[in-house]
């Protein structure tokens, strides 16, 4: 069960982060225009945050590989 959660949670965050960004943009009405602009803005910010999240996961993976190779 724990192994399945370790696999599912990082992947699920790729879908949760943009959804939360869109919800925040709609909730706070960040864009001054129509709903479509708010949804698009939230999606673009969500994609940017997903990219940053994937870079963090990549760095963690590389650091673990380096640690394992030293053993």
C-alpha positions as CSV (number, residue, x, y, z in Angstrom):
1,X,0.0,0.0,0.0
2,X,2.8,2.4,0.9
3,X,4.6,1.6,-2.3
4,X,1.5,2.3,-4.4
5,X,1.0,5.7,-2.6
6,X,4.7,6.6,-3.3
7,X,4.0,6.0,-7.0
8,X,0.6,7.6,-7.2
9,X,1.0,10.8,-5.2
10,X,3.8,12.3,-7.3
11,X,1.9,11.6,-10.5
12,X,-1.4,12.8,-9.2
13,X,0.3,16.2,-8.3
14,X,0.8,16.8,-12.0
15,X,-3.1,17.0,-12.3
16,X,-3.8,18.5,-8.9
17,X,-1.5,21.6,-9.2
18,X,-3.1,23.0,-12.4
19,X,-6.6,22.3,-11.0
20,X,-5.8,24.2,-7.8
21,X,-4.3,27.1,-9.8
22,X,-7.4,27.4,-12.0
23,X,-9.6,27.2,-8.8
24,X,-7.6,30.0,-7.2
25,X,-7.8,32.2,-10.3
26,X,-11.5,31.7,-10.5
27,X,-12.0,32.2,-6.8
28,X,-10.0,35.4,-6.5
29,X,-10.9,36.6,-10.0
30,X,-7.3,37.4,-10.8
31,X,-8.0,38.3,-14.4
32,X,-10.0,41.4,-15.1
33,X,-11.6,39.9,-18.2
34,X,-13.9,36.9,-18.8
35,X,-13.9,33.5,-17.2
36,X,-12.0,32.1,-20.1
37,X,-9.0,34.4,-19.4
38,X,-9.1,33.3,-15.7
39,X,-9.1,29.6,-16.7
40,X,-6.3,30.1,-19.2
41,X,-4.2,32.1,-16.8
42,X,-4.7,29.4,-14.1
43,X,-3.7,26.7,-16.5
44,X,-0.6,28.5,-17.7
45,X,0.5,29.1,-14.1
46,X,-0.3,25.5,-13.3
47,X,1.9,24.2,-16.2
48,X,4.7,26.4,-15.0
49,X,4.5,25.1,-11.5
50,X,4.3,21.5,-12.9
51,X,7.6,22.2,-14.8
52,X,9.2,23.5,-11.6
53,X,7.9,20.4,-9.7
54,X,9.3,18.1,-12.3
55,X,12.7,19.8,-12.1
56,X,12.7,19.3,-8.3
57,X,11.8,15.6,-8.7
58,X,14.6,15.2,-11.2
59,X,17.2,16.8,-8.9
60,X,16.1,14.5,-6.1
61,X,16.4,11.5,-8.3
62,X,19.9,12.6,-9.5
63,X,21.0,13.1,-5.9
64,X,19.7,9.7,-4.9
65,X,21.6,8.1,-7.9
66,X,24.8,9.8,-6.8
67,X,24.4,8.7,-3.2
68,X,23.7,5.1,-4.4
69,X,26.7,5.0,-6.6
70,X,29.0,6.0,-3.7
71,X,28.0,2.9,-1.7
